[in-house]
Amino acid sequence: MKKLVAEFFGTWWLVLGGCGSAVLAAAYPELGIGFAGVSIAFGLTVVTMAYAIGHISGCHLNPAVTLGLWAGGRFPAKDILPYIIAQVLGATAGAFILYLIASGKSGFELGGFAANGYGEHSPGGYSLVAALVCELVMTFMFLIVILGATHSKAPVGFAGLAIGLALTLIHLISIPVTNTSVNPARSTSQALFAGDWAIGQLWLFWVAPIVGAILAGIVYKYLSPNEE
């Protein structure tokens, strides 16, 4: 239960920090954070939580990460569903807190609410195929970094930093394409509030990250099978 509570609060912080920077700060050009600032914010949420709860739950914060670690032989199958439920609930709670804050401003309009999308709902107008490839490849590489950084032979104490920087880089690349998901829980939480088109496109932000993560788990298990 402590692991699930840790995953809940960790994913809550990921959404509040990452999506919060997009909804509350990036929306105002005069604040100057832009795409780069949002990218850094997402990376910082992972770095901070990695050192805060990594020793409790492993700090997955993401159904795709949980499934990728399982595919790589690092996580038991019996814990997959409880982790994913905790992550989705935590992300939704984070989105709810963000909504309460954002809606407290005079003239508030929900808009896209940092939801993920493709086609006309892609920040750069990218197609479904481009979004699918981007999300799959970005999640694949994210899991390669996670599996490598947390390997028993990797330098001790730097995993959280490497993973957070990887997520920052992923956002720098893919925000224009999909608003960056690589995390089904993060996508679900924002889609529940944005509704309509975001719910209709949500399938892609479950399928692509999960496929990319599982492929990475299989590949990394082949590359570096031993933990001794």
C-alpha positions as CSV (number, residue, x, y, z in Angstrom):
1,M,0.0,0.0,0.0
2,K,2.8,2.4,0.8
3,K,4.2,1.9,-2.7
4,L,0.8,2.7,-4.3
5,V,0.4,5.8,-2.2
6,A,3.9,6.9,-3.3
7,E,2.9,6.3,-6.9
8,F,-0.3,8.3,-6.4
9,F,1.5,11.3,-5.0
10,G,4.4,11.1,-7.4
11,T,2.1,11.1,-10.5
12,W,0.0,13.8,-8.8
13,W,3.2,16.0,-8.7
14,L,4.2,15.1,-12.2
15,V,0.8,16.4,-13.6
16,L,0.6,19.4,-11.3
17,G,4.2,20.4,-12.0
18,G,4.5,19.6,-15.7
19,C,1.0,20.3,-16.9
20,G,0.7,23.2,-14.4
21,S,3.7,24.9,-16.0
22,A,1.9,24.7,-19.4
23,V,-1.5,25.8,-18.2
24,L,-0.5,28.5,-15.7
25,A,2.8,29.9,-17.0
26,A,3.5,29.0,-20.7
27,A,0.1,30.5,-21.6
28,Y,1.5,33.9,-20.8
29,P,4.4,34.9,-23.2
30,E,5.6,37.7,-20.9
31,L,6.6,35.0,-18.3
32,G,9.0,33.7,-20.9
33,I,9.0,30.0,-20.1
34,G,7.7,28.7,-23.4
35,F,8.2,25.1,-24.6
36,A,11.6,24.9,-23.1
37,G,10.3,25.9,-19.7
38,V,7.6,23.3,-19.8
39,S,10.1,20.7,-20.8
40,I,12.3,21.5,-17.9
41,A,9.3,21.5,-15.5
42,F,8.4,17.9,-16.5
43,G,12.0,16.9,-16.1
44,L,12.2,18.5,-12.6
45,T,9.1,16.7,-11.4
46,V,10.7,13.3,-12.2
47,V,14.1,14.3,-10.7
48,T,12.5,15.5,-7.5
49,M,10.2,12.5,-7.1
50,A,13.0,10.0,-8.0
51,Y,14.9,11.1,-5.0
52,A,11.7,11.5,-2.8
53,I,9.9,8.2,-3.5
54,G,12.3,6.1,-5.7
55,H,13.3,4.1,-2.7
56,I,9.6,3.4,-1.8
57,S,8.0,2.5,-5.1
58,G,10.6,2.8,-7.8
59,C,9.0,6.1,-8.9
60,H,7.4,4.8,-12.1
61,L,4.7,7.6,-12.3
62,N,3.7,6.2,-15.7
63,P,1.8,3.0,-16.8
64,A,4.2,2.7,-19.8
65,V,7.2,2.7,-17.4
66,T,5.6,0.0,-15.3
67,L,4.9,-2.2,-18.3
68,G,8.4,-1.5,-19.8
69,L,10.0,-2.5,-16.5
70,W,7.9,-5.7,-16.4
71,A,8.9,-6.5,-20.0
72,G,12.6,-6.0,-19.0
73,G,12.2,-8.4,-16.1
74,R,12.4,-5.7,-13.5
75,F,8.9,-5.7,-12.2
76,P,6.4,-8.4,-11.1
77,A,3.3,-8.9,-13.2
78,K,1.0,-9.1,-10.1
79,D,1.8,-5.4,-9.3
80,I,1.1,-4.0,-12.7
81,L,-2.6,-3.3,-12.4
82,P,-2.4,-1.7,-8.8
83,Y,0.4,0.5,-10.0
84,I,-1.5,1.7,-13.1
85,I,-4.6,2.4,-11.1
86,A,-2.6,4.4,-8.5
87,Q,-0.9,6.4,-11.3
88,V,-4.1,7.2,-13.1
89,L,-5.8,8.3,-9.9
90,G,-2.8,10.4,-8.9
91,A,-2.7,12.1,-12.3
92,T,-6.4,12.8,-12.2
93,A,-6.1,14.3,-8.7
94,G,-3.2,16.5,-10.0
95,A,-5.3,17.7,-12.9
96,F,-8.2,18.4,-10.5
97,I,-6.0,20.6,-8.3
98,L,-4.7,22.3,-11.4
99,Y,-8.2,23.0,-12.6
100,L,-9.1,24.5,-9.2
101,I,-6.2,26.8,-9.4
102,A,-6.5,27.8,-13.1
103,S,-10.3,28.4,-12.9
104,G,-9.7,30.9,-10.1
105,K,-8.5,33.5,-12.6
106,S,-11.1,36.0,-14.0
107,G,-12.0,35.1,-17.6
108,F,-10.7,31.6,-17.3
109,E,-11.2,29.4,-20.4
110,L,-10.4,25.7,-20.2
111,G,-9.1,25.4,-23.8
112,G,-7.0,22.3,-24.4
113,F,-5.9,22.1,-20.7
114,A,-2.4,20.8,-21.8
115,A,-4.1,17.7,-23.3
116,N,-2.3,15.6,-25.9
117,G,-3.5,15.5,-29.5
118,Y,-2.8,15.0,-33.2
119,G,-4.0,16.6,-36.4
120,E,-5.7,19.9,-35.7
121,H,-5.1,19.4,-32.0
122,S,-1.3,18.9,-32.4
123,P,0.5,22.1,-31.5
124,G,2.4,22.0,-34.8
125,G,-0.4,20.4,-36.9
126,Y,1.3,16.9,-37.1
127,S,-0.7,13.9,-38.5
128,L,-1.9,10.8,-36.6
129,V,1.0,8.8,-38.1
130,A,3.6,11.3,-37.1
131,A,2.1,11.4,-33.6
132,L,2.1,7.6,-33.3
133,V,5.7,7.3,-34.4
134,C,6.8,10.1,-32.2
135,E,5.1,8.8,-29.1
136,L,6.3,5.2,-29.7
137,V,9.9,6.2,-30.3
138,M,10.1,8.7,-27.5
139,T,8.8,6.2,-25.0
140,F,11.1,3.5,-26.3
141,M,14.1,5.7,-25.7
142,F,12.8,6.9,-22.3
143,L,12.6,3.2,-21.2
144,I,16.1,2.5,-22.5
145,V,17.4,5.3,-20.4
146,I,15.4,4.2,-17.3
147,L,16.5,0.5,-17.7
148,G,20.1,1.6,-18.2
149,A,20.2,4.2,-15.4
150,T,18.7,1.8,-12.9
151,H,20.8,-1.2,-13.8
152,S,22.8,-2.6,-10.9
153,K,26.0,-1.8,-12.8
154,A,25.1,1.8,-13.5
155,P,26.7,4.6,-11.5
156,V,25.0,4.8,-8.1
157,G,22.9,7.8,-7.2
158,F,22.5,9.3,-10.7
159,A,19.5,7.5,-12.0
160,G,17.0,10.2,-11.1
161,L,19.0,12.9,-12.8
162,A,19.5,10.9,-16.0
163,I,15.8,10.0,-16.2
164,G,14.7,13.5,-15.5
165,L,17.0,14.9,-18.2
166,A,15.8,12.3,-20.6
167,L,12.2,13.4,-20.1
168,T,13.2,17.0,-20.5
169,L,14.9,16.1,-23.9
170,I,11.8,14.2,-25.0
171,H,9.6,17.2,-24.3
172,L,12.0,19.5,-26.2
173,I,11.6,17.2,-29.2
174,S,8.0,16.3,-29.1
175,I,5.9,19.1,-27.6
176,P,5.3,20.5,-31.1
177,V,4.1,17.1,-32.3
178,T,1.7,15.9,-29.6
179,N,2.2,18.2,-26.6
180,T,4.2,15.2,-25.4
181,S,2.6,12.3,-23.6
182,V,4.9,9.2,-23.3
183,N,2.6,8.6,-20.2
184,P,-0.9,7.3,-20.5
185,A,-1.8,8.5,-17.0
186,R,-0.8,12.1,-17.7
187,S,-2.8,12.0,-21.0
188,T,-5.9,10.5,-19.3
189,S,-5.9,13.1,-16.5
190,Q,-5.9,16.1,-18.9
191,A,-8.3,14.5,-21.4
192,L,-10.9,13.9,-18.6
193,F,-11.1,17.7,-18.2
194,A,-10.6,18.8,-21.8
195,G,-13.2,16.2,-22.9
196,D,-14.6,15.9,-26.4
197,W,-11.7,15.6,-28.9
198,A,-9.1,14.8,-26.2
199,I,-11.1,11.7,-25.1
200,G,-11.5,10.7,-28.7
201,Q,-7.8,10.8,-29.4
202,L,-6.8,9.3,-26.0
203,W,-6.4,5.8,-27.4
204,L,-3.2,6.8,-29.2
205,F,-1.6,8.0,-26.0
206,W,-2.2,4.7,-24.4
207,V,-1.3,2.4,-27.3
208,A,1.9,4.1,-28.6
209,P,3.7,4.6,-25.2
210,I,2.8,1.1,-24.0
211,V,4.1,-0.5,-27.3
212,G,7.2,1.6,-27.2
213,A,7.9,0.8,-23.6
214,I,7.4,-3.0,-24.0
215,L,9.7,-3.1,-27.0
216,A,12.3,-1.2,-25.0
217,G,12.0,-3.7,-22.2
218,I,12.6,-6.6,-24.5
219,V,15.5,-4.9,-26.3
220,Y,17.3,-3.9,-23.1
221,K,16.8,-7.3,-21.6
222,Y,18.6,-8.7,-24.7
223,L,21.4,-6.1,-24.5
224,S,22.0,-6.4,-20.8
225,P,20.3,-9.5,-19.3
226,N,22.4,-9.8,-16.1
227,E,21.9,-7.8,-13.0
228,E,24.9,-9.3,-11.1
